[in-house]
Each structure stands twice: as C-alpha cells, then as structure tokens.
Amino acid sequence: MQKPLRKDIQPGTEVSIVQKHHQRSGELTEGTVKRLLTKSPSHP
C-alpha cells in the first residue's frame, strides 16, 4: 500500500489506517480526517 503525502490529505478526506494495536494483523479502520496532527510531509 502506498502512503499518501501530507499535501494530498485534507480534513474531510476518507482514509483507511492501521491502528497501533492492529499492526500485527494489519486490520484496517476506515474513517474521515478531522484534522492533521503532524507537519511532516510524510508519516510512516
């Protein structure tokens, strides 16, 4: 799965993420971006 850049993500964007406690299983959680928490151009 390719990770999007911060510039491509805005509040309201639909996303799928792996929560920390699901990293082993890779279970995805879907949701909508409310706000950006990092200023880094990319985030692992």
Summary of the structure (lengths in Angstrom):
residues: 44
radius of gyration: 10.9
end to end distance: 11.6
largest distance: 28.5
contacts: 66
relative contact order: 0.36
helix: 14%
strand: 23%
